[in-house]
Amino acid sequence: MEKTEGVLLVHAVGGGDLGFPGVRSFDGLLPDLDGDPQGEGKDRRPLRKVFEGLTSAEIPVSLVVLLGTTTPGGPGDRTFAEHADEIRARLTSEAGLYGVRFDPEAVSVVRVEAPTLGDGSEALRRWLLRRSPIDILVTCGSGAFALSAGAVCAALAARRPAQIIHIDAPRQPYVLDGPRDMDARLQSWLLRHRFWDALAEVDPANREVWELLAARQAGDTTYATAMRERSNADTGHGISDGQIGKFTETWPTAQAALFERIGRGEAADYGLLRAWFAGRLRRLFGREESALPSPARDQIRRLIDMLTYRGDGERGLAGHIRMTARQLWSVPATGCGAMLKDDALIKLYTAASTHRAHLSPERLAGPLPSTLLDAADRWEKDDQGVKLVSHAGMTGWPVLGSGDVLGLLAVGLDHDGRETEDRLAVQTVLAELRKRRESLPRRGAVRLRLLATSEARERAHMLARWAAEDGDADVRVIAPVSADFEAARDAIVAGLASEAAPTGKWGSRSLRDVDELVLVLNPGPPLTNYGMIAAGVEWSLTAACPLWVTELIRRRDAASELRGGQRVLARLGADRMLAGLAVSAVRRLDLRTARRLVGRGSDTLRDVMPLLAALENDLFGAAGDGWPAAERLAAARRRLTLLAEICRDQRHRVPVAYVAVETLRPALFSWGQWDGLRTARPALKELGRLANESIQGHALDRQGRGRPRTARFDADVREVLLRAVRDLGGPARGDDTLVFQHKSAVNSLEVIYRESA
């Protein structure tokens, strides 16, 4: 009969259990399980010390799991799994072992394919599916740290409480836990991701600031206009009339909306890109026109006219752009030339001009085009939003991130050949950090912090000086880092916080602004490594960035490799943050953003991914080739019904009219079919007009033609959507299907948010 309660002790069988602590080669050695019962320190067997300490502390153990690897070449020509079998047999024998005896069903050997974090985690995770211990104690300090860390990860994945005990101090368990101030942390995550509408809910004291920023991000200038009309004096929230005035202007609003959202890759964001491209080129040309030679000037003017008067779905613009760029090859450097010669930008614009970019696989992985980055940096220097966030008592993050990736690596003690090993290890880690940097919106700095005890400090500094010769790497040392769990955690966090302070803009070089944090587990003092994990969890929550834990595998030939990429540490806090953000994104129908956020969490959070993918496909996806007209009309009604429901929720500002049109054409109806539908159905014609008047549509084009119209962000859009549903043959059975899908996705995320507290 399986035991389903009590305290579980997990111990990875290593060299110390066989009488060979710290030995790097087992050739010719004979195992000795018992050792000297009166021995001290390393001469005393790890499990003997653990059981004695737990008994003294009155911590009863009901279950024992021995992790043993099946890798050949262990002591006595046996695998560690086979040695674990022998330990189990002795523990469950009449005489017992190490002064204790267990029933046979209480002790299990879990076989692990290799001595790695990932293999250890997966093996124990499978075993835990059949058991329900009330608490899990994981030993460390016996020389099998990767398996120990894997056991902790397995406990987190199984949502079981886990404590870490060092074999030399088993009376003092350590808890790897998330911080208590989760709600306060959520504000930082919302701020970093610029989820202004959600910030207004959790920070009502600054609601007016956040709602103003939310309206700007949605491309809405009417909120600021109404705000200025209510009072020309200071609002009491640090917002002057002059600042509000900037939020009533169309071009600054379009820039803010684009730069704050471009990395999300939603349908509305591609609309913003199209509008910005034409507006930016028009302004550059206005400044440079007189200095350009006549052929280039005429060609750019024709291109601007084409962009300004572009028709929806019009093809061939990319070719005209490239033809114009060729006219500028012999012209001295100009803003127009830099923009039109930026091939990455032209490819991005070309994709956006089809109105199908949001139907394709993710396009925005990796650094954004250089001219787009330069424009964002210039805009950010004078952004009123940075000042408003500061007035609200907070410091924001760079609008497109820092592009920096931070790695933490503990430096172990010295031994023969260690210098070569360490250099190869640092090279391996830096290569991994550079690879991760390539997936970010901008290419920033690679940061590596070497964590060293007093004994390893000198070697760590030598490594840092050597690594500095590698060019773009920023490698520094945090020392001394204690071999005590809590002291190590506090020293590492203090070291990270002691560097440059954030400014809310790009270029601060603050470690709080890093876009990713990678923990590299390295053979060394186990509690230093666990302290690094705790510090990494703390810092990732402070920096509001993804956290990855990887393992450095050292080979006998001194070559190193990184394995893993575990997200399970997200269970210690990031899952709650990511679930909270994903709820906000789903409510705004930023479904790609929601999927991206969920993908950064643990398996628990990623279980919601199929719901989000289905919702995204059913709302934005293209019709199948064989869909009859009736099926397309039914899909259109479902999409418009959900959007009408979104309008009901006034907490989230969404350019609903524009998004509505993007869900219908060309996804469900070709351009010709859409024109026919608009002619025959007045509500669709009205919906198209509202979409065209938005900043995501043609508001900037019309402003360039001297025909500005203000987009409407009020309740009548919902009424137009409901009329459109009726024009398409509704309401009908099944029209509310997407509404229920949407609620199901939100509810699933909210459950994880609550459970992760």
N, C-alpha and C positions, 0 to 999 in steps of 0.2 A: 504494500500500500504506500503510495507516494505521500510524503510529508508536504503540507501546504502552508505551514506557518513556522514561525521561529526565526532565529538569526542564522544567516548563511555566511560561512567563512569561505572566501575564495583565495586560493594560494597557488601561485605558479611555481612548479617544481623547477629548481635551477641547480647550479653547481653547489651552492651552499648547503642544500639538503643532502648532498652526497659526500660532503666533506671537502669540497673544492671551491671555496668562496674566492671570486675574483680571478680564477684560473682561465687563461685564454685558449689552452689546448689540453684535452683530456687524454692524450696518448699515453698508454702505459699506466694509467691510474685506476685503482680499484675502489669502487664506491663503498661507503660506510654510512648506513642510515642512522645508526644509533649515536655514534660519537661518544664523547666523554660527558656523562650526565652532570659532572661537576665543572665542565669547561666553561670558559667565559668568552665574551666577545664573539669573534668569528669562529672560535672553536666549539661554540654551542650551536646545535642545529636550530635553524630558523623556526620550525614549527614547535619545537620544545619551548622556545622563548615566547612565542605567540600564545600557546595554550596556558602557560604559567601566568603570563600577564593578564589574559582575559579572565582566568579564574580568580586571580587576586582582585581584579576590578569588578568582580561579580557580574560579568557579561556572559550569559549562557549562550552556547553555540549549539544549534539543533542540527544543522546541515553543514557538510564540508564538500567543496568542489576542488579537486586537484587538477590544474591545467598542465597537460604534458604534451610536448611537441612530438610529432612522429618523424622528424628529420633524422636521417641516419647519422652515425658518427658520434653518438653520445658516450659517456663514460662506460667502460666495460663492454664496448661494442653493442650497447643497447640504447634504444631511444629514451628520451625523458618520459614519454608516455608509459613505457614499460616500467621504468623506475617508479612512476606514480602509481601503477598497478600494485607494485610491491608495498609501497607506503600504505595504500588503501587496505591491502590484506593484513598488514600489521596493525593498523588502527582499529580494524573490526575483528581482530583475533581475541581469544580469551585473555591473553596477557596485555593487549593494547600496545601503544607506542607513545613515547614522550609523556607518560603519566596519565594518558586518557584512553578511553575506549568508546567506540560508537557502534550502534547497530549497523549491520551491513547495508540496509537501505538508506542510511543517513549519509553515506560517503560515496561520492561519484568521481570517476575520472573522466574529464572532458578532453578528448583528443583534439589537438590543434595542428594544422598542417605545417605551419612554419612559425618561428618565434617573432611574429610581427604583430603590430597593433591591430591591423585589420583582421587577420586570421583569428587572433585571440578573441576579439570582439564578436565576430560572427559565430564562433563556436559556442561561446557562453550564451549569446543571445538565443540561439536555438534551444539550448538546455533550459533557459529560463521560461520558454514558452510553456513548459510542463509543470512549473513550480511557481509558488507565490510566497516567497519569504517576506517577512515583515521588515527586514533590514538586511543589508549586505555589507559585510566587512571585507575589504580587499587589502591583502598584504603587499608590502613593497620592501625593498632593501635586500632581497635574497639573490639579486643578479639577473632577474628576468623582468626588467621594467616594462618592456613593450607589452608583455602579456598582462602585467598588472594594470597598465593604462587601458589596454583593450577590455579588461574586465569592468573597469569603471565606465567606459563607453557603452558596454553592453547593458549595464544597470540603468544608465540614462535612457538608452533606447527602449528598455522595457518599462520605463517609468517607475523604477524602484529606487527607494532611498539608499544611498551608498555612502560608506565612510571608509577612509583610508587609514590603515594602521601600519606603522613602521615596525619591523620585526624587533628592533631594539627598544621600542617604547610602545608596546601594544596597549598600554593603559590609557594612552592619549590619542584617541581617534580624531582624524581631521575630516571635515565635511567640505566637499567641493560643491558649493551652492552659489546661486545667483544673488545679487544684491537685493536688499529689502525695498529700496525706493523705486520700484518698477514704474509707478505712475509718473513720477518726475522724469524718469528716463524716456518715457514715451514722448514727452514734449520735444526732447532733443531729436529723436528719430523723425518726428513729424516735421520739425524745422529743417533738418538736413535734406529731407526729400521734398520739401516745399509743399506739404499737404496743408495749405493754409486754412481751408474750410474745416478740417478736422481739428486744427489748433484752436479755432474759434470756439469749438465745443469744450475742449479741455482747459482752456485758459480764458474764461469769460472776462477777466479783468482787462485784457487787451483785445477783446472781441473786435472792436472797430478797426484796429490795425490789421488783424488777420483777414477780416472780411474784405477790406480794401485790396489786400494782396491777392485774395482768392478771386475777386472779380477781375483784376488785371490779368491773372493767369488764364482766365477763361476768355479773354479778349473783350471784356465788358467795360466800357467807359461810362456807362449810364450810372453806375453805382457812385463813382467819384463825383459826377456832375450833381447828382442828388445830394450827396454829402456836402458839397461846397455850397449848394443853395440853402441847405438847412442852417448853415452858420459860416460866416466868413472869418470868424475868430478861431483861436486855438480850440481844438475839441477837448482838450484835457488829457489826451493820450499821446502828446508829443507830435501831433500832425498839424503842421502849419497850413495856411491856405495856399501858399506857394507850392508846398509838396503835393497837396491834393490836386492842384492844377496840372501837375505832370501826369497824373493818373487819368485826366480827362482827354489827353492827347492820343491820337490814334497810333502814330508811328512808335513812340516810346512803349505804348501798351503792346503793340505787335512784337517788338523786340523782346520785351520781358516775357511774354507768353511763349515765344519760340525758344529762347535760351533756357527757360526754366523747365521746358517739357521736351526738348528735342531728343534727349536720350531715351524717352519712353517709347517712341515709335508707334504711337496710336494714330488712328485715322485723322483726327483733328490736327495732330502735329505735322503731318505731311502737308496739310492745307496751309498751316502757318509758314512752313518752309517755302512753298510756292509764292506766297504773298511777300515774304521777306526778301526773296531773291530778286523779284522785280523792283520792290521798293528800294533795296540797297543799291542796285545797279543804277536806278534812276537818280538817286542822291549823289553817288560818286560821279556820274556823268555830268550832273549839274555843276560840280566843283571843277571838273577837269576838262570840260568841253572845249574851252578856248585854247588849251595847250595841245590838243590832239590834232594830228594831220587830217586833212579833209576826208580821205577815203575811210579811215578808221572811225572818224566822227560820224559820217553818214551811216556806216554799217551799224554802229552801236545805237544810233537813233532809231534805225529801222527795227533793230532787235527789241528795243524798249517798247516801241509801238506794238510789236507782236505780243510781248509779254503783258502789256497793259490791256490790250483788247483781246486777250486769249479767250478762246471758247472752251467750255468744259470738254475734257477728253481730246483736245486738239493735239494732233501728232506732228512730229517734225521739228519741234522747238529745239531739241538737243542738237540736231544738225545745224540749225541756224546759229546756235550758240558757238559751236565749234568753228564754223566758218568765220564768225566775227572774231574769235580768238586768234585765228590765223592772221587776220589783218593787223593784229597788235604785236606779233612776234618781233618786228623790227623797231617798235616804238619803245622809248625809254620807260622805265618802271612807272606804272600808274596803278591806282586802285582798281580801275575797271579791268585792266589787263590781268592783274593778280587774281581777280575774282573769276574771270572767264577762262583763265588758263589752269585753274584748279580742277584737275580732272576728277578728283574724288567728289568735289562739290557738284560738278556737272552730272555725274552718275547719280548722285543722290537726288538732284532736282529732276532728272529724267524719270527716275522711279516714281517720284512724287507726282509728276505731271500726268501719270496714267490713272491716278485715283485707285490704283490697285496695290500700292506698296504695302498697305496694311493687311492684304490678303496673302502676302508671300511670307516665307520664313524670315526670321529676324534679320534685318539689314544693318542695324546700327551697332553691331558688336565690333569693338575696336575703335581706335582714335578717329574723331570726327575730322572733316576737311580743315586744313590749316586756316583758310580765310574765314571759315565759320568760327573757329576758336579765337582768332584775332579779333573778330567783331564782337564776340561775347566778352572778351577781356576788356575791350574799350568801353563797352556798355556798362560793365560791372563797376568800373571805376567811379562812375557818377550815378549809380543806381540809387534811387531814393529808398528802395526796399531795404538796403543794408542799413541805412540810417534809422528806418522805422523799427527794424528788428532790435537794433541797439537801444533805442528809446524804450522798448518793451523789456529791457533788462537782460537780453540774450545776445549771443554772438553766433551768427549763422555760419554757413559753409560756402565755399566757392560754388558758383552756379553750375559749373560743369565738373565739379570735383577737383581734387588736386592732381589726380593721376598717379599718386604715390602709393606704393605697396610696402608694407612694413613686415619684416620677419624678425622673430625672436628665436635665438639659438643659445642654449647653455653650453659652455665650454667645460669639458671634462678634465680629469686629472691627467698628469703626464705619464707616459711610458715610452719604451723604445719604439721608434717609428711614428710617434704621435704627430710630429710636425707635418709630415707628408699627408697623413690621414686628415688632419685638420684643414690643411689647405684645399685638398680635394673636396672635403665636406663643404667648406665655404663656397667654393666654385659651384658645387651642385645646388646649394641653396640660392645663390644669386641668380643662377640660370632659371630656377623655378620662379623666382620673384619677377624676373624680366618677362617670362612667358605670361604670367598672370597680368602684368601691366598692359600687355597688348590687347586685352579685352576691354579696357577702360576707355571712356570717351576722350581722354587726353593722355599723352605719354608723359608721365611725371618722373619722379625720382624713385630709385630702388633704395630702400632703407633697411639696414640690417643692424640689430642691436645684439651684441654678444654679451651674455650674462655669465659672470665669473665670480667664483668664491675668492677669498683672499689668496688661497694657494694658486689659483689659476689666473689671477689678474694679469701678471706679467705676460704670460703666453697669449692671453686674449688681446692685449694691446699690440703685441707683435703681429698677431693675425690681422688686426684692424689696419695696421700700417701697410702690411703686405696687400690686403684687399683694396686699399685706397689706390694702388697702382693700376687697378682694373678699370679706371675711367669714371663711369657714371655712378658707381656705387657709393652710397653714404653709409659707411660702417663705423660704428662707435661702440664703446664698452660701457656697460652698467656694472659697477663693482663698488664694494663687495656685496655679493648676494649670498645670504646665509643658506646653510643646508637645512634650515628650519622652514616648514611650510609657510606659516603666517608671516614670518620675517622676510622670507624670499618674496612673497607676493607683494608686501608693502614696499620693499626696496625697489622692485621692478616698476611698480606703478609710479612711485615717486620719481624714479629716473626718467620715465617717459614724460611725466608732467613737467619736469624741470627744463625741457627744451623750449623752443620758441612758442610764443602765445599766438592763438588764432586771431585773425582780423575780420573774418567774414568774407574775405576776398582771396583770389588765387595769388600764390606767391609768398604766403606767410611762412612756409616751411615748417608749420606746426605739425607735430605727430597726431594731434587731435583730428587733423583734416585728412588723414590717410584714407584711401578708398578700400583697401583690403588689409587684413591682418592675418599672417600665417605663423602658426606655432610649429616649430620643428623639434620633435622629441629626439634627444641625442643621448647615447649612453653616458651616464654621469650620476651624481647624487640624486636619488629618486625624489626626495622632498623638494629639491631645487626645481626639478622638472614639474612636479605638481604645483609648486608655487608659481612657476611660469604659466601653467594652464590657468590657474585662478586669476593671475594678473592679466592674462590675455582676455579672459571673459570680461573682467572689469573694464579693460581698455576698449574692447570692441563695443561695449554698451556706451561708454563715454564718447567714442568716435562715431557711434551709430553706423558701423560698417560691418561687413561679413567677416566671420572668423572661421579659419580652416586649421585643422590640426593634422600635421603630416609626420612621418617617421623617417629618420635618417638611417638607412641601412648601410653598415660598413662591411665591406667584403674583405676576405683574407688577403686579396691582392691590393688592398688599400683603396680600390675604387668605391665610390659611394653612389647611392641613388636614393631618391625620395619616394616613399610610398604613402598611399592613403589619400587624403583630401577629405577627411571625415567632417561632417557637418553636425555630428551628434551633440557637440557642445552648445549648439543653439538651444538645447533643452534647458540650459542654465540662464535663460533670459531673452536671448535673441528671438526665440520662437514667439514669445508674447509680443515683442516689438513688431516683428514682421507680420504676425497675424493682424495686429491693430492697423498697420499700414495697409495691408491687403484688403481689409474690410472697407477702408476709406476709398481705395482705388476701385473696388468692385462697385461701390455705390455711385461712383462717378463714371462707371463703364470704361475705366482705364484697365482693360482686362489683360493686355500684354504686360502692363506694369505689375498687376497683381500676380501673374504667373512668374514673373521675374523675381518678385519678392518671396513668394512661396518657395521657389527653387533654391533660395539661399538658406532655408531652414532645415530642420532635421526631417527624418522620414515621417514623423508624426504630422508635420505641417505639409510635407509634399504629397501626403495622401489626398489632399484636396485638389491636386493638380488636374486630375481627369474632369472634375466638376467645372473648373475654370476653363479648361480647353474646350469642353462641350459648349459652354455658354458663349465663349468667344466665337466659335464656329457657327453656332445657330444665330448669333446676332450679326456678325460681319461676314461670314463665309459666303463663297460664291455658290450659285445654284449649280446643280449637276447638269450635265449636257442633255439628259433626257427628261428634265423636269417639264411637265406640261404647264400651260398658262395658269391653271387653277392652283397648282402647287406653289408657283411663284407668288401669286396674289396672297395665298394663305400665309406664306413665310413673311411677306411684307406686312401683313396685318399683325402678326406676332411681334415683329420688330417694333412697329410703331406703337403697339399697345404697351410694351415695356418702356419705351421712351416717354410715353405719356405718364406712366407711373413714376418715372424718375423725376419728371417735372413737379409731381406732387410734393416731393421732398425738397423743401426750400433750403436745407442745410448745405447742399452741394451745388455749386454753380457749374453748369455744364452747357456748352454750346449745342443745345439739343437739336435745333433746326438743322445745323450743319451736319451733325452726326447722323441724324435721321436720313438725310439725303444720301450720305455716304454708305449707309447700310443697304440702300435700295439700288443705286446705280454706281458702277456697272456690275455690282455683285449679283443682283437678281434680274435686272433689266438692262439691255444694251442702251447706248445713247439714243438710238432711234426710237426704241420702245419707250424710253423715259419721256422723250418729247411728246409722243402720242398720249401717254398717260396724263401728262400735265395738261395737255390741251382738252382732254375729255373730263378731267376731274379737277374742279376749282381748288379744292383743299391742297392737292399736290402742287398746283401752280403757286399757291400762297406759301407753301412750305419751301419750295425752291427759291422764291423771292427772299424769304427770311434768311435762308442759308447763304445766298449771294451777298446779302448786306452785312454778313458777319466778317470779322477780320480773317477768319480761316477761309472765307470765300473770296469775295471781290471788293471788299470795302476799301482796301488800299489802292486797288486799280482805279476805282471810281474817284477816289481822292486825287489820284494822279491825273485824271481826266477832268478834274474840277467839278465832280458831281458827288460830293461826300454824302453818305447816308449813315445814320447811327443805327447799329444793330440793336434789336430789341431783346432784352432779357427779362421778360415779364410773363405773367400767367397765361396770356393769350396763346402762347406757343402750344400749350397743352390742348387748348380748345381746337387749334388747327390740326394737331395730331389725331384727336378723336374724330374730327370730321373726315380726315383722310382715311381712317379705318373704315368709316361708313361708306366713303366713296369707293373703297376697294371691296365692298360686299360684306362688311361686318356690321356689328359684332357677330361672331360665329363661334361655334364650339371649338375649343382649342386655341383661341386667340390669346388667352392668358397663360399659355404654356411657358413662355419665356419669363413671365413675371414670377412664376413659381420656381423656375430654375434659378433665377437671380436671388430670390429669397433663400433658397436652399444653400447656395454658395456662401452668402453672407452669414447664415446661421452656422454653417460648418466652421467657418473661420472664427466666429464669435465664441463657439464652444472651446476651440483651442486657445483662444485669447484668455478665457476665464480659467481654464485648467492649467495654463502655464504661469499663473500668478505665483 
